[in-house]
């Protein structure tokens, strides 16, 4: 078995690696940040919100002391926007607090998180919107 591996290695190209050794994914940090926000929405709202919700990172400014992140929570119905915002903004505030905690753990630094809720009706049927939101 060891001979086979050595023989295969002889035929492989020797070049610069595609990824750095400490890279954990091919996805950028923005992807993980958006997924952490989405996770909190599904966790906190459970059955009230459909899985047609997506997150778009609008701004991601890295600073020495903290990062500033602005994100839009995209839903496909006005009624869902009201659910995500909650009574006097209470649900959106809770989503923000929980998301910030998880993102700070992931990035290992303090962040300022700004969340907005936007309605984009039928976004899942729109090819342009799907690409804009990072779906292929």
C-alpha beads as a LAMMPS data file, in Angstrom:
LAMMPS data file: protein, C-alpha beads

136 atoms
135 bonds

1 atom types
1 bond types

-500.0 500.0 xlo xhi
-500.0 500.0 ylo yhi
-500.0 500.0 zlo zhi

Masses

1 110.0

Atoms # bond

1 1 1 0.000 0.000 0.000
2 1 1 2.809 2.409 0.910
3 1 1 4.448 1.749 -2.474
4 1 1 1.248 2.728 -4.284
5 1 1 1.026 6.005 -2.376
6 1 1 4.662 6.812 -3.148
7 1 1 4.121 6.015 -6.820
8 1 1 1.052 8.257 -6.961
9 1 1 2.940 11.105 -5.259
10 1 1 5.610 10.949 -7.973
11 1 1 2.977 11.723 -10.606
12 1 1 1.274 14.579 -8.744
13 1 1 2.232 18.137 -9.671
14 1 1 4.367 19.999 -7.185
15 1 1 3.150 23.580 -6.904
16 1 1 2.000 26.261 -4.495
17 1 1 -1.028 25.111 -2.457
18 1 1 -4.420 26.478 -3.478
19 1 1 -5.285 27.316 0.132
20 1 1 -3.306 28.376 3.156
21 1 1 -2.833 25.707 5.780
22 1 1 -4.971 27.555 8.353
23 1 1 -7.917 28.159 5.959
24 1 1 -10.972 26.384 7.304
25 1 1 -13.227 26.908 4.278
26 1 1 -13.450 28.285 0.787
27 1 1 -16.255 30.591 1.980
28 1 1 -15.468 34.131 3.146
29 1 1 -16.179 35.326 6.689
30 1 1 -19.281 37.158 5.429
31 1 1 -20.850 33.802 4.562
32 1 1 -20.385 32.467 8.085
33 1 1 -21.587 35.710 9.656
34 1 1 -24.771 35.600 7.576
35 1 1 -25.338 31.949 8.510
36 1 1 -24.887 32.727 12.217
37 1 1 -27.568 35.430 11.968
38 1 1 -29.856 33.101 10.039
39 1 1 -29.335 30.384 12.624
40 1 1 -30.546 32.695 15.392
41 1 1 -33.643 33.641 13.401
42 1 1 -34.582 29.986 13.005
43 1 1 -33.706 29.192 16.599
44 1 1 -35.665 32.095 18.114
45 1 1 -38.673 32.024 15.777
46 1 1 -38.836 28.255 15.217
47 1 1 -42.050 27.425 13.317
48 1 1 -43.169 31.047 12.897
49 1 1 -40.699 31.805 10.125
50 1 1 -40.212 29.794 6.947
51 1 1 -36.809 28.752 5.755
52 1 1 -37.129 31.136 2.822
53 1 1 -35.352 33.752 4.926
54 1 1 -31.870 34.777 3.856
55 1 1 -29.271 37.266 5.025
56 1 1 -27.360 39.767 2.922
57 1 1 -24.278 41.380 4.429
58 1 1 -24.439 44.994 3.278
59 1 1 -21.314 46.282 5.000
60 1 1 -18.408 44.572 6.765
61 1 1 -15.834 47.040 8.071
62 1 1 -12.886 45.583 9.906
63 1 1 -11.344 47.856 12.505
64 1 1 -8.616 47.370 15.072
65 1 1 -10.906 47.412 18.126
66 1 1 -14.121 46.033 16.628
67 1 1 -15.762 45.160 13.319
68 1 1 -18.904 46.929 12.115
69 1 1 -21.368 44.689 10.310
70 1 1 -24.613 45.766 8.647
71 1 1 -26.924 43.030 7.443
72 1 1 -30.345 42.758 5.875
73 1 1 -32.700 39.983 6.867
74 1 1 -34.592 39.194 3.670
75 1 1 -38.105 37.739 3.879
76 1 1 -40.604 37.193 1.093
77 1 1 -43.794 38.496 2.781
78 1 1 -44.738 41.631 4.721
79 1 1 -46.332 39.510 7.443
80 1 1 -42.989 37.775 8.015
81 1 1 -41.265 41.142 8.377
82 1 1 -43.595 41.954 11.270
83 1 1 -42.818 38.608 12.912
84 1 1 -39.053 39.143 12.621
85 1 1 -39.293 42.676 14.027
86 1 1 -41.671 41.642 16.808
87 1 1 -43.598 43.833 19.228
88 1 1 -41.836 47.234 19.380
89 1 1 -38.723 45.682 17.826
90 1 1 -38.227 43.163 20.628
91 1 1 -37.621 40.128 18.422
92 1 1 -35.199 41.942 16.125
93 1 1 -33.316 43.178 19.185
94 1 1 -33.123 39.627 20.562
95 1 1 -31.944 38.274 17.185
96 1 1 -29.272 40.971 17.160
97 1 1 -28.082 40.233 20.697
98 1 1 -27.846 36.479 20.171
99 1 1 -26.278 36.840 16.709
100 1 1 -23.687 39.297 18.005
101 1 1 -22.629 36.865 20.732
102 1 1 -22.160 34.038 18.222
103 1 1 -20.362 36.224 15.676
104 1 1 -17.990 37.566 18.335
105 1 1 -17.121 33.990 19.300
106 1 1 -16.530 33.108 15.651
107 1 1 -14.429 36.187 14.826
108 1 1 -12.792 36.258 18.239
109 1 1 -13.304 40.018 18.546
110 1 1 -15.961 42.581 19.446
111 1 1 -18.454 43.627 16.773
112 1 1 -21.123 46.230 16.236
113 1 1 -24.065 44.558 14.488
114 1 1 -26.765 46.487 12.686
115 1 1 -29.789 44.549 11.379
116 1 1 -32.529 45.608 8.970
117 1 1 -35.522 43.607 7.742
118 1 1 -36.429 43.857 4.055
119 1 1 -39.231 42.298 2.026
120 1 1 -38.261 40.925 -1.385
121 1 1 -41.366 39.155 -2.631
122 1 1 -40.730 35.904 -4.499
123 1 1 -36.956 36.325 -4.252
124 1 1 -36.466 32.564 -4.484
125 1 1 -37.970 32.510 -7.999
126 1 1 -35.833 35.416 -9.270
127 1 1 -32.522 34.294 -10.828
128 1 1 -30.958 37.733 -10.377
129 1 1 -31.924 37.908 -6.694
130 1 1 -30.638 34.374 -6.090
131 1 1 -27.243 35.317 -7.497
132 1 1 -27.268 38.614 -5.592
133 1 1 -27.866 36.717 -2.337
134 1 1 -25.074 34.262 -3.097
135 1 1 -27.039 31.281 -4.387
136 1 1 -25.911 29.638 -7.605

Bonds

1 1 1 2
2 1 2 3
3 1 3 4
4 1 4 5
5 1 5 6
6 1 6 7
7 1 7 8
8 1 8 9
9 1 9 10
10 1 10 11
11 1 11 12
12 1 12 13
13 1 13 14
14 1 14 15
15 1 15 16
16 1 16 17
17 1 17 18
18 1 18 19
19 1 19 20
20 1 20 21
21 1 21 22
22 1 22 23
23 1 23 24
24 1 24 25
25 1 25 26
26 1 26 27
27 1 27 28
28 1 28 29
29 1 29 30
30 1 30 31
31 1 31 32
32 1 32 33
33 1 33 34
34 1 34 35
35 1 35 36
36 1 36 37
37 1 37 38
38 1 38 39
39 1 39 40
40 1 40 41
41 1 41 42
42 1 42 43
43 1 43 44
44 1 44 45
45 1 45 46
46 1 46 47
47 1 47 48
48 1 48 49
49 1 49 50
50 1 50 51
51 1 51 52
52 1 52 53
53 1 53 54
54 1 54 55
55 1 55 56
56 1 56 57
57 1 57 58
58 1 58 59
59 1 59 60
60 1 60 61
61 1 61 62
62 1 62 63
63 1 63 64
64 1 64 65
65 1 65 66
66 1 66 67
67 1 67 68
68 1 68 69
69 1 69 70
70 1 70 71
71 1 71 72
72 1 72 73
73 1 73 74
74 1 74 75
75 1 75 76
76 1 76 77
77 1 77 78
78 1 78 79
79 1 79 80
80 1 80 81
81 1 81 82
82 1 82 83
83 1 83 84
84 1 84 85
85 1 85 86
86 1 86 87
87 1 87 88
88 1 88 89
89 1 89 90
90 1 90 91
91 1 91 92
92 1 92 93
93 1 93 94
94 1 94 95
95 1 95 96
96 1 96 97
97 1 97 98
98 1 98 99
99 1 99 100
100 1 100 101
101 1 101 102
102 1 102 103
103 1 103 104
104 1 104 105
105 1 105 106
106 1 106 107
107 1 107 108
108 1 108 109
109 1 109 110
110 1 110 111
111 1 111 112
112 1 112 113
113 1 113 114
114 1 114 115
115 1 115 116
116 1 116 117
117 1 117 118
118 1 118 119
119 1 119 120
120 1 120 121
121 1 121 122
122 1 122 123
123 1 123 124
124 1 124 125
125 1 125 126
126 1 126 127
127 1 127 128
128 1 128 129
129 1 129 130
130 1 130 131
131 1 131 132
132 1 132 133
133 1 133 134
134 1 134 135
135 1 135 136
